[in-house]
């Protein structure tokens, strides 16, 4: 998080949507738009790390912010500075996942307290037994999910984070560094593996759409498939695989290779 965007309404209430800009925040929380030429319903707050320059309020030249807005912006700047320096981290709101990610990046895993940030935010340590029908933006550090089920999605995995088992139509967007997935079952899917990340076992109709940079799948079974970026080849142990149907599913795929059950694939 290089900068922090929020919206402050006239009564001093702060609205922030992790990884979103001002307009997305306004739309998400249903805040009345600024339509008047002389009065604002909300004020845009935008401040860059390390959060030391100014109050964060963007000047508009329309109306001076009410005192409640100014005080709220000053308090928010002070809180951001404290978090940036590793102080009072437990007071970070649970749905401000981008702030937690920023703290993790600044302090590193050895100095960051064991803190879990939820509601679709960032998890960088500890264990979640099951995530069902939820969206998580990132798993970092040593965060671990035992079961990812239903329509759940983890957008990115970094560090030594791990998902033990994927079921149903669960998805992982990207796996990087030493991130790992255990068993992929049913119609589970990983969009991309990269940078030494790995999948231990694929079964059912599970899919890894593209593999880069020394990532690997250790064993494939059933009609599971994975695709290497270097040669655009799809690998599957499915003896009755319809190659034309497989290749039509993704324009990046150019060829299909049938391998033995239990065989692995290295990007």
C-alpha positions, -999 to 999 in steps of 0.1 A, spaced: 0 0 0 19 31 -12 -10 54 -6 -43 53 13 -76 64 -2 -107 71 19 -139 91 19 -149 113 49 -185 125 51 -197 158 66 -202 143 100 -166 130 101 -173 94 93 -145 76 75 -153 51 47 -125 30 33 -127 0 9 -95 -20 7 -77 -18 -26 -103 6 -40 -103 42 -51 -126 70 -40 -154 64 -66 -155 27 -58 -158 35 -21 -186 59 -27 -205 34 -48 -199 5 -24 -212 24 7 -240 42 -12 -227 77 -3 -245 106 -18 -226 120 -48 -210 155 -48 -233 172 -72 -235 208 -58 -211 235 -71 -208 249 -36 -213 221 -11 -197 186 -8 -214 156 7 -181 139 11 -144 148 11 -116 128 -5 -88 117 17 -56 106 0 -22 102 17 11 85 9 33 64 31 49 72 55 18 94 61 36 124 74 28 151 48 -4 171 55 -38 160 67 -46 139 36 -77 159 26 -77 169 -11 -83 206 -17 -113 212 -40 -117 250 -38 -155 246 -34 -161 246 3 -139 245 33 -142 211 51 -164 212 83 -144 210 115 -157 174 120 -140 164 87 -107 181 96 -105 165 130 -114 131 115 -87 134 89 -61 144 115 -70 114 137 -68 91 107 -34 104 96 -21 98 132 -34 62 132 -18 55 98 15 68 111 13 46 142 5 15 122 32 22 97 57 22 126 42 -10 140 23 6 169 -13 -2 180 -18 -28 151 -47 -44 169 -68 -13 163 -67 -17 125 -103 -23 114 -109 -59 102 -120 -49 67 -89 -26 60 -69 -55 47 -46 -33 25 -33 -16 57 -24 -49 72 -6 -59 41 13 -26 42 24 -33 78 35 -67 68 56 -54 39 72 -26 61 80 -47 92 85 -81 77 73 -114 91 97 -115 121 85 -81 135 49 -83 126 27 -96 155 5 -127 149 -25 -109 136 -53 -121 114 -73 -96 93 -106 -109 80 -137 -100 59 -119 -106 26 -87 -90 37 -52 -103 42 -41 -133 62 -4 -135 70 -2 -160 98 -23 -185 117 -48 -212 105 -83 -209 91 -99 -243 93 -124 -237 64 -132 -209 41 -165 -214 23 -181 -191 -3 -158 -162 7 -132 -140 -11 -98 -134 4 -75 -109 -14 -42 -123 -2 -26 -151 19 9 -140 30 37 -152 52 28 -185 69 -10 -181 66 -28 -215 61 -63 -225 50 -71 -261 57 -101 -263 34 -111 -239 6 -147 -249 -4 -178 -238 -23 -172 -208 -45 -144 -194 -23 -116 -174 -40 -81 -165 -28 -68 -139 -53 -31 -142 -45 -8 -164 -23 27 -153 -14 55 -164 9 50 -197 26 13 -195 27 -7 -228 21 -41 -242 12 -43 -278 23 -73 -288 2 -94 -272 -25 -129 -285 -32 -160 -277 -53 -155 -246 -75 -130 -229 -52 -103 -209 -69 -68 -194 -64 -59 -166 -87 -21 -166 -84 5 -186 -64 39 -171 -61 72 -177 -42 69 -208 -20 31 -208 -18 16 -243 -18 -17 -260 -25 -22 -295 -13 -50 -316 -29 -71 -300 -57 -104 -318 -61 -137 -315 -80 -137 -284 -103 -112 -264 -82 -89 -241 -102 -56 -222 -99 -52 -194 -124 -14 -191 -123 16 -207 -105 50 -190 -105 83 -186 -86 87 -221 -71 51 -224 -59 36 -259 -60 5 -281 -61 9 -315 -44 -19 -334 -61 -46 -328 -86 -77 -349 -90 -112 -348 -105 -116 -320 -130 -93 -296 -113 -73 -271 -134 -41 -251 -133 -44 -227 -162 -8 -216 -166 26 -225 -150 56 -202 -149 90 -200 -133 100 -234 -118 65 -239 -103 53 -275 -103 25 -300 -99 37 -331 -82 10 -356 -93 -20 -356 -116 -49 -380 -116 -83 -385 -133 -91 -358 -158 -71 -330 -140 -49 -309 -162 -23 -282 -160 -7 -260 -187 30 -249 -190 36 -214 -202 70 -222 -218 56 -245 -245 18 -238 -242 12 -276 -236 -16 -289 -215 -7 -321 -195 -34 -345 -183 -35 -382 -173 -70 -385 -189 -67 -413 -214 -99 -403 -231 -92 -366 -231 -108 -348 -261 -79 -326 -272 -100 -303 -294 -123 -296 -265 -95 -289 -241 -77 -265 -265 -108 -246 -272 -111 -237 -235 -81 -213 -234 -65 -195 -263 -31 -198 -247 -31 -236 -250 -15 -250 -282 -11 -287 -276 -22 -316 -253 0 -343 -239 -14 -373 -221 9 -385 -192 8 -414 -168 -14 -411 -137 6 -399 -107 32 -382 -129 42 -346 -122 48 -315 -143 75 -289 -139 71 -255 -154 
